[in-house]
Amino acid sequence: MLVEKYIPQGTQGYQSLSRLFSNFDKLFSFSPLRWFGVWAILIAGDNVVSHLSDRWMYWSWNSLSIYLIIALIIFPYLDYLLNSKYEDLKQVNSVSAVGKIFLYGFCLFIVGANPLYLSLEALYFGLPYILFFLVGHITWGISINNDNSNKLLKKEIAPNLCLIILASLAASILGYINDDPMISTAAAVFLPFPLVALFFPIAIRHLQRCRIYVVFIPTMFLSMRYPWLLGLLCPLFILSRHYYYFTTGKPHPTFKVDHSDEQLV
């Protein structure tokens, strides 16, 4: 990030901008980084309905509707309320938690698809998208701890990585069977990341890449059909990076990875 080079920590400019970005504390108390995932599954619902009527839909500016605008505003706030109430679901470390997250993704998908246009075919085509929503939650549920006193063991994260791989593979295969190039390709492109994390020597960077790309890949694929989505994703990404840099000293989210492996065994 260029701002790190031209406005390093400790400078007067950094202190001034830190005070400026502290004004966004209230906004970031609502966990806006979760909006990427919520927006993605909501739009995935609309995408399936649109796909069933026009399989060749691409870069459609007409895809933005009043209904979607309302959903994209209201449901990130509802997600914040639910996430605050059910913090135990963040780890996704039980069958019950997996079921609840899948059901949550299913509900968001239905909202995005608009219940008025829902059909059994839409639900069937939506299954791989909901599976990938689950993949994202499980991926982010794997704790990455940089504290040397709590070393991460591969045997502890292997079950979750196996579930991520199986669910991603299932999403890709189902998408292929449905002749849906969107989810079949997105899931297939993501698949190598958890495979590397599982079969290569364990390292923080492998898990960081899983976290980065489980969000980046589907949102970019959806943006190819919904170009206006970039108008939501890019400002939030840029604002978040600068907010966290000027309040914590580290830009976040980021595509950089930690190449230090000594914390992992």
C-alpha positions as a printed NumPy array, in Angstrom:
array([[  0.   ,   0.   ,   0.   ],
       [  1.513,   3.318,  -1.099],
       [  0.351,   5.127,   2.013],
       [  2.682,   2.918,   4.092],
       [  5.61 ,   4.215,   2.05 ],
       [  4.692,   7.888,   1.97 ],
       [  2.997,   8.207,   5.383],
       [  4.89 ,   5.82 ,   7.686],
       [  3.979,   5.341,  11.318],
       [  5.362,   7.894,  13.726],
       [  5.14 ,  10.818,  11.329],
       [  2.986,  13.87 ,  11.893],
       [  0.88 ,  13.012,   8.859],
       [  0.189,   9.55 ,  10.258],
       [ -0.951,  11.003,  13.583],
       [ -3.252,  13.48 ,  11.856],
       [ -4.833,  10.814,   9.664],
       [ -5.163,   8.499,  12.667],
       [ -7.38 ,  11.085,  14.306],
       [ -9.341,  11.437,  11.055],
       [ -9.936,   7.71 ,  10.607],
       [-10.901,   7.279,  14.257],
       [-14.158,   8.95 ,  13.219],
       [-15.028,   5.658,  11.491],
       [-14.858,   3.684,  14.743],
       [-18.648,   3.514,  14.95 ],
       [-18.936,   2.159,  11.412],
       [-16.31 ,  -0.525,  11.967],
       [-17.952,  -1.612,  15.203],
       [-20.539,  -3.201,  12.869],
       [-17.874,  -5.562,  11.44 ],
       [-18.133,  -4.32 ,   7.831],
       [-15.583,  -6.878,   6.627],
       [-18.344,  -9.474,   6.99 ],
       [-20.346,  -7.555,   4.406],
       [-18.253,  -9.05 ,   1.604],
       [-19.617, -12.509,   2.361],
       [-23.184, -11.373,   3.043],
       [-23.309,  -9.368,  -0.184],
       [-21.882, -12.305,  -2.126],
       [-24.499, -14.857,  -1.023],
       [-27.363, -12.371,  -1.46 ],
       [-26.276, -11.582,  -5.008],
       [-25.663, -15.281,  -5.635],
       [-29.382, -15.814,  -5.042],
       [-30.304, -13.232,  -7.655],
       [-27.606, -14.644,  -9.928],
       [-29.203, -18.114,  -9.926],
       [-32.645, -16.713, -10.821],
       [-31.078, -14.639, -13.605],
       [-29.024, -17.622, -14.799],
       [-32.151, -19.762, -15.156],
       [-33.731, -17.147, -17.425],
       [-30.542, -16.182, -19.294],
       [-27.576, -18.509, -19.001],
       [-25.392, -16.07 , -20.99 ],
       [-25.965, -13.055, -18.768],
       [-22.74 , -11.016, -18.527],
       [-21.805,  -7.51 , -17.279],
       [-25.441,  -6.507, -16.818],
       [-25.971,  -3.06 , -15.341],
       [-29.73 ,  -3.692, -15.397],
       [-29.29 ,  -6.356, -12.725],
       [-29.485,  -3.76 ,  -9.939],
       [-32.992,  -3.543,  -8.495],
       [-34.676,  -1.705,  -5.655],
       [-35.246,  -5.057,  -3.959],
       [-31.515,  -5.928,  -4.051],
       [-30.541,  -2.462,  -2.834],
       [-32.802,  -2.849,   0.21 ],
       [-31.512,  -6.373,   0.901],
       [-27.87 ,  -5.295,   0.597],
       [-28.48 ,  -2.53 ,   3.158],
       [-30.648,  -4.349,   5.691],
       [-29.072,  -7.788,   5.902],
       [-25.498,  -6.76 ,   6.759],
       [-26.984,  -5.094,   9.844],
       [-29.046,  -8.196,  10.669],
       [-25.877, -10.252,  10.201],
       [-24.137,  -8.028,  12.749],
       [-26.934,  -8.63 ,  15.268],
       [-26.861, -12.399,  14.715],
       [-23.071, -12.552,  14.842],
       [-23.094, -10.666,  18.14 ],
       [-25.648, -13.07 ,  19.6  ],
       [-24.145, -16.334,  18.309],
       [-20.41 , -15.838,  18.676],
       [-19.965, -19.581,  19.231],
       [-20.554, -20.136,  15.509],
       [-17.352, -18.323,  14.533],
       [-15.222, -21.445,  15.024],
       [-17.587, -23.823,  13.149],
       [-16.133, -26.75 ,  15.096],
       [-19.18 , -29.015,  15.429],
       [-21.801, -30.672,  13.254],
       [-24.42 , -28.445,  14.857],
       [-22.468, -25.299,  13.954],
       [-22.02 , -26.506,  10.362],
       [-25.753, -27.109,  10.093],
       [-26.598, -23.669,  11.468],
       [-24.21 , -21.902,   9.101],
       [-25.587, -23.882,   6.146],
       [-29.127, -22.931,   7.165],
       [-28.071, -19.292,   7.545],
       [-26.546, -19.284,   4.064],
       [-29.696, -20.954,   2.742],
       [-31.862, -18.167,   4.207],
       [-29.647, -15.418,   2.783],
       [-29.681, -17.125,  -0.602],
       [-33.5  , -17.241,  -0.579],
       [-33.641, -13.543,   0.297],
       [-31.279, -12.706,  -2.583],
       [-33.25 , -14.857,  -5.   ],
       [-36.467, -13.136,  -3.891],
       [-39.035, -15.635,  -2.548],
       [-41.517, -14.44 ,  -5.198],
       [-39.318, -15.961,  -7.924],
       [-38.206, -19.013,  -5.979],
       [-38.612, -22.525,  -7.384],
       [-37.29 , -25.999,  -6.689],
       [-34.961, -25.584,  -9.658],
       [-33.557, -22.371,  -8.184],
       [-32.964, -24.111,  -4.853],
       [-31.179, -26.972,  -6.596],
       [-28.982, -24.573,  -8.579],
       [-28.362, -22.605,  -5.388],
       [-27.044, -25.576,  -3.404],
       [-23.394, -25.207,  -4.583],
       [-23.453, -21.492,  -3.713],
       [-24.679, -22.27 ,  -0.197],
       [-21.983, -24.948,   0.122],
       [-19.352, -22.393,  -0.817],
       [-20.793, -19.948,   1.709],
       [-20.233, -22.694,   4.282],
       [-16.681, -23.159,   2.972],
       [-15.989, -19.489,   3.629],
       [-17.211, -19.701,   7.221],
       [-15.207, -22.833,   7.97 ],
       [-12.102, -21.271,   6.408],
       [-12.353, -18.161,   8.554],
       [-13.186, -20.318,  11.568],
       [ -9.652, -21.751,  11.55 ],
       [ -7.806, -19.677,  14.122],
       [ -4.443, -18.256,  13.06 ],
       [ -2.464, -17.472,  16.201],
       [  0.914, -15.779,  15.908],
       [  1.663, -16.328,  19.583],
       [  4.577, -18.754,  19.983],
       [  3.04 , -20.039,  23.216],
       [  0.093, -21.488,  21.279],
       [  1.481, -23.422,  18.339],
       [ -0.876, -24.589,  15.639],
       [ -0.822, -28.314,  14.91 ],
       [ -1.797, -29.707,  11.523],
       [ -3.789, -32.49 ,  13.176],
       [ -5.982, -29.82 ,  14.763],
       [ -6.888, -28.099,  11.5  ],
       [ -6.805, -31.123,   9.144],
       [-10.49 , -32.075,   9.746],
       [-11.647, -28.557,   8.843],
       [ -9.372, -28.443,   5.794],
       [-10.727, -31.805,   4.631],
       [-14.289, -30.521,   5.002],
       [-13.374, -27.346,   3.093],
       [-11.867, -29.425,   0.266],
       [-14.831, -31.801,   0.049],
       [-17.403, -28.992,   0.127],
       [-15.478, -26.979,  -2.502],
       [-15.211, -30.041,  -4.724],
       [-18.915, -30.777,  -4.293],
       [-19.786, -27.163,  -5.147],
       [-17.663, -27.297,  -8.285],
       [-19.1  , -30.646,  -9.434],
       [-22.694, -29.581,  -8.763],
       [-22.083, -26.334, -10.623],
       [-20.68 , -28.292, -13.573],
       [-23.677, -30.643, -13.584],
       [-25.976, -27.61 , -13.553],
       [-24.026, -26.054, -16.435],
       [-23.326, -23.071, -14.181],
       [-19.908, -21.663, -15.105],
       [-19.982, -19.193, -12.232],
       [-19.843, -21.419,  -9.151],
       [-18.224, -24.42 , -10.849],
       [-15.228, -22.304, -11.866],
       [-15.053, -20.206,  -8.681],
       [-14.985, -23.302,  -6.447],
       [-12.446, -25.04 ,  -8.711],
       [-10.146, -21.989,  -8.708],
       [-10.254, -21.848,  -4.899],
       [ -9.694, -25.583,  -4.394],
       [ -5.852, -25.575,  -4.701],
       [ -5.495, -23.243,  -1.714],
       [ -6.88 , -25.623,   0.952],
       [ -5.138, -28.534,  -0.79 ],
       [ -1.792, -26.769,  -0.355],
       [ -2.629, -25.958,   3.275],
       [ -3.407, -29.635,   3.938],
       [ -0.623, -31.443,   2.078],
       [  2.283, -28.988,   2.213],
       [  4.295, -28.305,   5.388],
       [  2.074, -26.238,   7.64 ],
       [  2.558, -22.466,   7.471],
       [  0.563, -19.385,   8.342],
       [  0.786, -18.116,   4.767],
       [ -1.198, -21.089,   3.416],
       [ -4.103, -20.387,   5.758],
       [ -3.911, -16.66 ,   5.053],
       [ -4.244, -17.326,   1.329],
       [ -7.259, -19.541,   1.991],
       [ -8.903, -16.702,   3.887],
       [ -8.09 , -14.111,   1.242],
       [ -9.216, -16.043,  -1.803],
       [-12.324, -17.719,  -0.404],
       [-13.796, -14.194,  -0.403],
       [-11.986, -12.606,  -3.341],
       [-12.691, -15.315,  -5.935],
       [-16.514, -15.545,  -5.683],
       [-16.979, -11.78 ,  -5.394],
       [-14.889, -11.173,  -8.514],
       [-16.769, -13.843, -10.455],
       [-20.101, -12.34 ,  -9.428],
       [-18.831,  -8.901, -10.446],
       [-18.511, -10.167, -14.021],
       [-22.288, -10.417, -14.126],
       [-23.   ,  -7.609, -11.657],
       [-20.494,  -4.839, -12.497],
       [-22.109,  -2.427, -10.045],
       [-20.994,  -4.763,  -7.251],
       [-17.475,  -3.407,  -7.735],
       [-18.87 ,  -0.046,  -6.63 ],
       [-19.564,  -1.626,  -3.233],
       [-16.545,  -3.898,  -2.899],
       [-13.756,  -1.515,  -3.915],
       [-14.683,   1.442,  -1.643],
       [-15.186,  -0.891,   1.337],
       [-11.867,  -2.616,   0.647],
       [ -9.95 ,   0.661,   0.304],
       [-11.606,   2.294,   3.318],
       [-10.973,  -0.789,   5.481],
       [ -7.302,  -0.987,   4.538],
       [ -6.722,   2.687,   5.383],
       [ -8.835,   2.586,   8.524],
       [ -6.941,  -0.357,   9.995],
       [ -3.584,   1.029,   8.908],
       [ -4.167,   4.365,  10.608],
       [ -5.74 ,   2.864,  13.731],
       [ -3.734,  -0.342,  14.235],
       [ -0.639,   0.179,  12.09 ],
       [ -1.464,  -2.749,   9.79 ],
       [ -3.548,  -2.531,   6.591],
       [ -6.41 ,  -5.016,   6.574],
       [ -7.678,  -6.782,   4.524],
       [ -4.521,  -7.458,   2.558],
       [ -3.171,  -9.829,  -0.07 ],
       [  0.184,  -9.992,   1.706],
       [  1.009, -13.173,   3.579],
       [  3.245, -13.959,   6.537],
       [  6.244, -16.025,   5.446],
       [  7.334, -16.772,   9.019],
       [  6.743, -20.452,   9.806],
       [  8.257, -20.771,  13.257],
       [  4.902, -20.462,  15.017],
       [  3.579, -23.618,  13.377],
       [  4.483, -27.238,  13.922]])
